[in-house]
């Protein structure tokens, strides 16, 4: 039976989830996204066992975000002895291998014909960062080809993965022609070109890309509504026929925003009501997110004379908010993110569903989703932007929280569910039903009324 594997390759941590129709999600180990060089091997550790060492290269994704024009397949990284492209390939390989090992232990696999592997990425849609998307796509395809071939020589040793650097380089070189033959993203984003460049099939396994804001919001969009897809619906309250979700994904390297709608078509000739899932153009990625706040907390604690590491500052951000929550830089960070989201809300191309009831639901996902001043600022700015647009519905806009997302037996807290939202959404089989409306919801009003 086919399945959907969703991979969230993050700046700070990387995650995967697997789903099949009718089954609860399987969530894998959370990995530290940093890559280390230990002897002849490239190594990744779990978040619980990550460590500091001189060879540790952190935030590969952030490096792509901040400098998309740097060399990718040429020029070895001084700490790792391999290129940035090869470093990214090694980390994707480890995530694929970890998923395969865990699923095999459960008697499952994503290698069957028709299975889908989805990779999330920031809202890289501007001319300044489309090259980062191109580089990431190329590394993903190379990693998937190496994984399917079984040539990565990956070893799992307890809480870490090891990839021999020389074997990795040889494997990348063997598949370079495949990567070079992929279509190139145009300088200016267009949905047709994006669709053409972000999906393919490799020996029966489909691969595709999805915007992080889109994947992060999807579990919330279907929250309480999965029966629409799993059952034949003949009666559905009018008050529940539309849901509107504005998702704000505050990762470590970037903040991404998107807008999704779930509505219901009129009954067909059999009297059945079918759902319609809609995705509108996302906001461009904002290069301000959790890492910026961590850096400020780290500098603040050092100035106070505390002996802390960057990892300890990250831990303080997540679990010891009393140390920094009232600092001026928190207000600055919150206001800058809120202003970006408010601008997006003001420009949303939805003149059909957005102006009418029910209220717009705002979700904040990612590792920094629990920072209340930012959440409050985002909500206030979205409400203000909608009212300034002449939409009274803005006053009733509200924040909503994650529930179990099908992980009822887990002990995940809300912040952990928010961190997992991207990989859960990317692995959702129903994500295939999501339709892009690049021109917005003006031209298709007759469909969704």
Secondary structure, DSSP 8 states (H G I E B T S, - for coil): ---EEEEE--SSEEEEEEE-TTS--EE---EE--BEEETTEEEEEBTTT----TT-B--HHHHHHH-TTS-SSSS--TTTSS-HHHHHHHHHHHHHHHHHHHHHHTT--S-STT-EEEEEE----STTTHHHHHHHHHHHHHHHHHHHHT-S-EEEETTEEEEEHHHHHHHHHHTHHHHHTS----SS--HHHHHHHSEEEETTEEEEEEEHHHHHHHHHHTTTTTHHHHS-BS---GGGS-EEEEEEEE-SS-EEEEEEEEEE----TTS-B-EEEEEE-----BS-SHHHHHHHHHHHHHHTT----HHHHHHHHHH-GGGTTTSHHHHHHHHHHHHHHHHHHHH---SSSTTSSS--EEEEESTTTT-HHHHHHHHHHHHHHHHHTT-GGGGG-EE-----TT-TTS---HHHHHHHHHHHHHT-GGGGGEEEETT-SSTTHHHH-
